[in-house]
């Protein structure tokens, strides 16, 4: 049997070094983050919320944030929870500490995020996404799982003119290119 004496491989960041900018917006990769896909019964939401230090949202198209953690409602029993920093935000440990039945899967390696910020942000996203991204229909804090071009994304509105696009790493080049192309058309 061969011995493994080399150090563990470091993860290469998706979209490392890319930056997109148009007159009305910027499209940039987000910093690394810890992410979990969380599933739980409604009677266990309170205990998980307490353990995570943020109130898990229970209404469609909503999110909650506290102390560098954000929870995105994806379904009646499903959330994407993001903690700032690639490691050490303690999401998995917090879920275990809740003491309730749940499923928490670390998907940090699967996802990456693209930040879209500026006056043309909604227009750039609408180049590949059919949602009404007006502030009335999709206010600050709104999130949803949707499609962008040919890929599934989780979209969060972080400000009046800013969004976070969560996408699988394997589709990140495609999503970034489509956002950059949409940015060229978003002239304001």
LINTATA-V150908 format. One record per pair of residues at least 4 apart in sequence whose ideal C-beta (glycine too) atoms are under 6 Angstrom apart, sorted by the first residue. I is the first residue (numbers start at 1). J is the second residue. Records with the same first field share a line. If there is no record, write none. Layout:
# LINTATA-V150908
I=J  J
This chain:
# LINTATA-V150908
14=112  169  172
15=29  172  176
19=28
20=27  180  183
21=26
22=183  184
24=118  119  120  186  188
25=118  120  121  124  183
26=117  118
27=116  179  180  183
28=115
30=113  115
32=86
33=82
34=83  89  91  108
35=82  107  108  111
36=81  91  104  106
37=105  107
38=79  81  104
39=77  78  103
40=44  48  102
44=48  100  102
45=49  56
47=98  100
48=52  98
49=55  56
51=94  97  98
52=94
53=66  67
54=64  66  69  71
55=64
56=71  79
57=62  63  64  73
61=142  144
62=73
63=70  72  141  143  156
64=71
65=70
68=84
69=83
70=82
71=79  81
72=80  143  154
74=78  80  145
80=154
81=91
83=89  91
85=89
90=94
92=104
95=102  104
107=111
110=168
111=166
112=169  172
113=164  166
114=165  176
115=164
116=121  124  163
117=121  162
118=161
119=161  188
120=124  186  188
121=161  163
122=133
123=186
124=179  182  183  186
125=129
127=182
128=148  149  178
129=146  148
131=146
132=137
133=138
135=139
138=142  157
140=157  159
142=157
143=156
144=155
145=154
146=155
148=153  175
149=178
151=171  175
153=165  167
154=166
155=165
156=164
157=163
158=162  164
167=171  172  175
171=175
172=176
